Amino acid sequence: MRDWAKARRERTHHLIELGGLVQKAGLVDLTDDDRATLLGAFLDIAGQLREGRNTASGDLKTRWRRAGLHAFDAEKEHAGRKEQP
């Protein structure tokens, strides 16, 4: 496979995974699949993180990361219980 095709496939896979996170968070349903609302929310988040790279933005990222890791762990635990007879 050519390098450009491989890079394009990897980028596509990455973007699909990011879209899955939007779905997993429930944002599609909560916004009635309004992409302008979703974009506005993401722009707001980016603005919060961009505001001076101060302690508050670091605290936000830490809090969001913990919440995300907790959600991933809960999903794994739930999936593990489903597989057990």
N, C-alpha and C positions, 0 to 999 in steps of 0.2 A: 504494500500500500504506500502511496506517495506521502511524503511528509505533510504536505498541505492538507491532504484528505484526512490523515490521522489527526492532525491538529484541529480540523473542523469537527470531526466526530467527537473528540474529547471535549471541545467547547460546547457542543450541542448537549452532550451528556451532563455536563456541569450545569448548564442552564435549566435542563429538565429537573435536575435535583433541587435547584433553587426554587423552581415553581412548586415542587412537591412540598417544600417547607412552608410556602405560603398557604397551600391547601391544608397541610397538617396542623398549622396554627389556627385554622378555622376562619382565616381572613376572607376567603372567597365567599363563604356563606354570610359572614357578618357584614360584608360590604355589598351584598347582592351582586357579586361579581362586577362591581364598578371599578374599572381599571384606573380611572382618574382619581378616585378616592384612594386606591392602593398606592398609586404613584405619589400622591400628596403625602400619605403617611410615611412612605419611604424617604421622601425628600425631607420631611420633618425630622425623622430619625437621623438622617445624614447631617442635617444642620445642628442637631444636638451634639453629635460626635465631633463636628468640625469646630464648635465654639471654643477655640483656644486650647484644645487638647489638655484641659485642666483636670484636676482630680475628679470633678463631678462627672466628666465624660468617661473617665477611667472606671469610676464606680458604676456607671450605667452599663458599660460593656461587661464588667465583672458580674453584675446582677443578672443581666440578660444571658450571659454564658451559663451561669449556674442554673437558671431556669430551663434553658435549652438542654443541658446535660441531664437534668432531672427528668424532663419529658422523654428524652431518648431512653433513659434507664427504665422508666415506667413502661414505655412501649415494649422494650425487650422482655421485661418481666411478664407483662400481659401476654405477649406472644409465646413465651415459654410455658405459661400455664395452659394455653390453648392446645399445645402440642402434646401435653401429658394426658394419658388415657384416664 
